[in-house]
Structure formats: structure tokens, C-alpha cells
Amino acid sequence: MKTILQKTIGFFINSIGMFFPKLAARMALFLFTKPLKGRPDEKQSDFLDTAFREELSFNNMPIMTYRWLGKKQTVLLAHGWESNSARWKELITNLKQKGFGVVALDAPAHGRSGSNRFNAIMYSEFIKVVSDRFEPNIIIGHSVGGMASAYFQYKYQKEHVQKMILLGAPSEFTDVLKRYTNMLGYSKRVKKYLNSMIKERFGDYPEAFSTATYSEHITSKGLIIHDKKDNIIPYNDALLIKTKYKNSMLVSTEGYGHSLATEEVSNYIYDFIDN
């Protein structure tokens, strides 16, 4: 059910769209790419300050990275929407104990990284910069962090990335966009101009951006974990990805939701990277 705020925003943008559709589309895209949270709180900052921090850069935008040293392979962690690197605290702690090196990065407009806008394409370029610096052997991406990781590996085909783990990752950008436009109740006119603006800003229409399609070209061994009752990214997205990602296995959970932040999920991850 739409909240009063969502109805109000949708009505306002639709009203503008009747006379100024391009302006309405810009406003809709702004809301879609502007996270309202994701900066670390005091407790999260205390944990992140236990790492070696290094600031990298992409197009003059700072990329904050956190590194914990280990003698085994290096694992790169990419968080999701309105989150930050501290969301991996338990996983990082256990990976360190097992001897793995760990690198986490804050996404664009999240944590301590730069930009005031977010999109998965920009995120993939952040991941590329971090990958070039630390050469991770394993990448773990949660939610849109998984989508950005898949796009990165599809585009750059890094040989040092031997394994990829996608946690609750979306498959089709069109579906993500549809859930957003339906939530705000945008008119057909606003949706049409929004699609055109995405083509103008990002080089292609929404249907071109697909984790499943990217995965078809990834040779790194993959693990897909998705909860059957995920109310953020539907379980069917995992099935779509698995169909295309030939060198992968799918683990289906039930009752863990979208975060998948449980000991059982962590154990699946450890088993996968250890073998």
C-alpha cells in the first residue's frame, strides 16, 4: 500500500509531467538515484576504523576502502543500497579468523565514498578501481552490489577474480525500475520520458541492464544465494541469473529475507571459497 508521502510525491511529479515531462523525468531519476541513508553511525565507524583505510579515486570522486590483511586469498566485499561496508562486520571478522585478506569498499554516495548520486554502472567502475589496486580472488556482492560486481566482471573479465558470490542480487533493471515507478504511481508519460533519460544518461535503455545477461559471459565460478521470501528482490531473479550463469550453483534459503545476514548463509560462503 502506498504511503501518503509516496502518493503526494507521485501526484506532484505527474502534475509537472503534464506540462514539463523532461523536468518531471529528471526529478524522478533524482529520487531513484539519491540514497537517504548509508553513512556509518558511531558504532559502525568504530569497527571500520580497525581496518587499514585507503582512499582511491574515480573521476575525481573518492572511493573509501577498508583492508584487513590475511595470508590466504583476498575477498572483496560490495554492499547494497543505503548500506555501507560495516554491514559485513560478522563476515569480515570470521574471514579474518580463517586467514583471508579482506577488502571492503563504500559505494558511490554511501559510507565515506564520494558522489551524491548512485547507480550500478558507476559502482562497477568503483569496483574496477579497487580491483586494480588489490587484485581480489573472490568478490561478494549483496543486492545491487551483486549486480554491479557482475557488470564489472562481464565488462573487464579480470583473471584474478576466480569466484563470485551474489547475495540477493537483482537480475533485470527493468523490474527494479518498474517497482520504483509503481510505488510512486508515475504516469505513462513520466515513465516514457524517464526511460529516455536513462538512455541519455547511461547509454542504453533499461532492458539492456541485466545481471543474468552479464553472467552468461562470466567464467569465474559462481555462488548465488537468494531467499525464497525476499520482499525486496524477488526469488525469481536468482532463477533468471542461474539460468544464464552456467558456472554457478544456487543456494535457496527461506526466512532470512533480503539481508541474508545469518550464520547459515555465512557457512555456505565459507564452504564455497574454501573448496
Secondary structure by P-SEA (a helix, b strand, c coil): cccaaaaaaaaaaaaaaaccaaaaaaaaaaaaaccccccccaaaaaaaaccbbbbbbcccbbbbbbbbbbccbbbbbbbccccccccaaaaaaaaaaabbbbbbbbcccccccccccccaaaaaaaaaaaaaaccccbbbbcaaaaaaaaaaaaacccccccbbbbccccccaaaaaaaaaaaacccaaaaaaaaaaaaaacccccccccaaaaaaaccccbbbbbbcccccccaaaaaaaaaccccbbbbbbcccccccccaaaaaaaaaaaac
